[in-house]
Amino acid sequence: MIGCITGILLEKIPPHLLADCNGIGYEIDVPMSTFYNLPSTGNKVTLLTQLIVREDAHLLYGFLTQQERQIFRELLKISGIGARIALAILSGMSVMDFSRTVALQDTTRLIRVPGIGKKTAERLLLELKGRLEGDINSATSDVLPLNYTPDILNALISLGYSEKEALSAVKHVPVSMDVSSGIKLALKILSKV
């Protein structure tokens, strides 16, 4: 198994790259989260890798962080999720966003990723719940209010607010408030900012 590659970055064409390791050029597919953080061509790069052997090909996938590779590996264990969809998920959201999505069982975030429908998103979230290393349930309590309502947060995000803005507004919504009133209150709070 090839676990890590260090070499000179020769070529970057999203989502592929070519790295020269002592005269051997490795073609590696990477998620966009890794791609955007790569050094410029001609510079040294180190990538954690995952080798996938199929009947017709040996495919190498690279990641800048251990967390990205761990999520990629967990995604591959799910029936119906292949390497392309796993890369699309990691390209569409950060490791923290994905962990938060799994912890909150938020299908709306996942169905925005190309290639993932509602049923696939639901199955993926169900199978990954509690399996991600360092599941962010404890970290979520620092970020999310005790009265957290995913419906209010999702509504604000759908209206174009960033997740950070939406979370800051949701913190001020009382626990007893229904979703409709909560959205109205959160919008008032956001309009004052």
HELIX and SHEET records of a PDB file:
HELIX    1   1 MET A   32  PHE A   35  1                                   4    
HELIX    2   2 GLN A   66  LEU A   76  1                                  11    
HELIX    3   3 ALA A   83  GLY A   92  1                                  10    
HELIX    4   4 VAL A   95  LEU A  104  1                                  10    
HELIX    5   5 THR A  107  LEU A  110  1                                   4    
HELIX    6   6 LYS A  118  LEU A  128  1                                  11    
HELIX    7   7 ASN A  137  VAL A  143  1                                   7    
HELIX    8   8 PRO A  150  SER A  158  1                                   9    
HELIX    9   9 GLU A  163  VAL A  170  1                                   8    
HELIX   10  10 VAL A  179  LYS A  192  1                                  14    
SHEET    1   A 5 ILE A  24  ASP A  29  0                                        
SHEET    2   A 5 HIS A  16  CYS A  21 -1                                        
SHEET    3   A 5 CYS A   4  ILE A  13 -1                                        
SHEET    4   A 5 LYS A  44  VAL A  53 -1                                        
SHEET    5   A 5 HIS A  58  PHE A  63 -1                                        
END                                                                             
